[in-house]
Amino acid sequence: GQQVMQIPQYQHVQEGEDFTTYCNSSTTLSNIQWYKQRPGGHPVFLIQLVKSGEVKKQKRLTFQFGEAKKNSSLHITATQTTDVGTYFCAGRRGSTLGRLYFGRGTQLTVWP
Amino acid sequence: DTAVSQTPKYLVTQMGNDKSIKCEQNLGHDTMYWYKQDSKKFLKIMFSYNNKELIINETVPNRFSPKSPDKAHLNLHINSLELGDSAVYFCASRQSEETQYFGPGTRLLVL
């Protein structure tokens, strides 16, 4: 079954609005990664979170890892048309050889 | 230089044919993957190899057979292609805790 749940599946916003996507795991994760896939492209790594309660920022993007290391979020402030794409979270459990469990992704559309 | 490369980029073929997709990474990574991405963008892991050894084999029809001749290459052979095999297939590689690097994808269309 689905190991990492991600919502929403689709999000349409007007340029300038904020956007958030959420990931939730049924089990504790050793780390969580976020990827962005532009239309027609391939997933590209954005960031990795490892510590409980960790918050990292990349310009208008804010990434959070929950205290229990079971959930994570990506928040984009004041979206731009360049933010269009699918955002995936991917959680890892256990060892370094452990696979990444990808969420289903959130497809973001930004209207100009 | 491209870190993870795949060939071909596009593949259009008839039902019942056999086809192969090739993947190469020049990052020196030990672990390589094949993912299938459907029309709804869902990324489904298919196989993973670590130093040429199969470590993940998800529930994939046995028409799909991966082969890793060395740790820089992971190829995917598909026998008796079906309509439902149409998807984008991504190869990826990583080293221990590091990020996963994805190839550009192979867009397979089975007619």
Contacts between the chains, C-beta under 8 A, distances in Angstrom:
chain1	res1	chain2	res2	distance
A	9	B	40	7.9
A	31	B	97	7.1
A	33	B	99	6.5
A	33	B	100	7.4
A	35	B	100	7.9
A	37	B	41	7.4
A	41	B	104	7.8
A	42	B	90	6.0
A	42	B	102	4.3
A	42	B	103	6.5
A	42	B	104	5.4
A	42	B	105	5.2
A	43	B	43	7.1
A	43	B	90	7.3
A	43	B	100	7.9
A	43	B	102	4.9
A	44	B	102	7.3
A	45	B	99	3.9
A	45	B	100	6.8
A	45	B	101	7.3
A	48	B	97	8.0
A	48	B	99	6.6
A	86	B	41	5.0
A	88	B	43	6.6
A	90	B	100	7.6
A	96	B	96	4.4
A	96	B	97	5.2
A	97	B	31	7.3
A	97	B	50	6.3
A	97	B	55	6.6
A	99	B	45	6.2
A	99	B	48	6.3
A	99	B	56	5.6
A	100	B	45	7.8
A	100	B	100	6.3
A	102	B	43	4.6
A	102	B	45	7.5
A	104	B	40	7.7
A	104	B	41	7.4
A	104	B	42	5.2
A	105	B	41	4.9
A	105	B	42	7.1
A	105	B	43	7.1
A	107	B	41	6.2
